[in-house]
Amino acid sequence: MLTLYSSLTSPYGRKVRMVIDILGLADRIEVRHASTLDPDDPLRKANPLGKIPALELADGQTIFDSRVIVEFLETTYDDGKIIPREPGRRFRELTLAALAEGINDALLLITYEGRFREPEQASRVWLDHQYGKVRRGLEEVCRNLDAYRSPGIAAISLACALGYADWRKQLDWRAEFPPLAGWLEEFERIQPAFARTAAPAE
Ligand SMILES: N[C@@H](CCC(=O)N[C@@H](CS)C(=O)NCC(=O)O)C(=O)O
């Protein structure tokens, strides 16, 4: 049995949980809730950075971050549907995924700016810097939307980033980028793992 340290709300954890679901590995991997702020949480032994997700293998070795976990699962259990094996397609897919992931990173930093600073300490310059990444990133995604196809890791990463923005409401991406609304609706229709990995209602 493998152990995935995560929360049910982390978009990076959701990406990995989606891959686990799609590859039919749910009965081989136990998801253990981890608190990133608790210094006594076993997460910090598994990953000294204290970030989720982290995957503990049967021999105690730990794999992080989410991108490496996905590569591990893909290399060990997949036949190329999550990340194509042919090098040209593989690095295209990984780059599209990195774009979605970078959007997610900026969304997270926007949320953390509000969570870890007093309101008067929040930096408008820093927030605008992150919003610039999100908006330029989503524009580029829209230009390449046909390439974000389920069950590839690029589409999974994009869906998790949009789901995170729906939850934390950093911006009204549906109004600003209408093609993405239709894209996510279609993705949800064809990829049931997205609904299955949604965070429980608060
Ligand atoms: N690049 C990492 C990012 C992981 C990450 O930042 N996770 C957040 C939760 S959504 C976290 O652990 N935050 C706590 C912290 O930064 O201390 C990955 O892909 O796994």
The ligand as a Tripos MOL2 file, in Angstrom:
@<TRIPOS>MOLECULE
LIG
   20    19     1     0     0
SMALL
NO_CHARGES

@<TRIPOS>ATOM
      1 N1          4.9960   22.4740   -6.7620 N.3       1 LIG1
      2 C1          4.2810   21.8140   -5.6970 C.3       1 LIG1
      3 C2          3.3150   22.7850   -5.0450 C.3       1 LIG1
      4 C3          2.6350   22.1550   -3.8390 C.3       1 LIG1
      5 C4          1.9890   23.2120   -2.9530 C.2       1 LIG1
      6 O1          2.3870   24.3900   -2.9420 O.2       1 LIG1
      7 N2          0.9830   22.7630   -2.1710 N.am      1 LIG1
      8 C5          0.3720   23.6660   -1.2180 C.3       1 LIG1
      9 C6         -1.0420   23.2310   -0.9020 C.3       1 LIG1
     10 S1         -2.1380   23.4770   -2.2420 S.3       1 LIG1
     11 C7          1.1610   23.5800    0.0770 C.2       1 LIG1
     12 O2          1.6030   22.5100    0.4360 O.2       1 LIG1
     13 N3          1.3310   24.7000    0.7660 N.am      1 LIG1
     14 C8          1.9670   24.7670    2.0390 C.3       1 LIG1
     15 C9          3.2740   25.4850    2.0240 C.2       1 LIG1
     16 O3          3.6590   26.0560    0.9850 O.co2     1 LIG1
     17 O4          3.9000   25.4880    3.0710 O.co2     1 LIG1
     18 C10         3.5550   20.5830   -6.2540 C.2       1 LIG1
     19 O5          3.3240   20.5470   -7.4720 O.co2     1 LIG1
     20 O6          3.2720   19.6320   -5.5060 O.co2     1 LIG1
@<TRIPOS>BOND
     1     1     2 1
     2     2     3 1
     3     2    18 1
     4     3     4 1
     5     4     5 1
     6     5     6 2
     7     5     7 1
     8     7     8 1
     9     8     9 1
    10     8    11 1
    11     9    10 1
    12    11    12 2
    13    11    13 1
    14    13    14 1
    15    14    15 1
    16    15    16 2
    17    15    17 1
    18    18    19 2
    19    18    20 1
@<TRIPOS>SUBSTRUCTURE
     1 LIG1         1 GROUP 0 **** ****
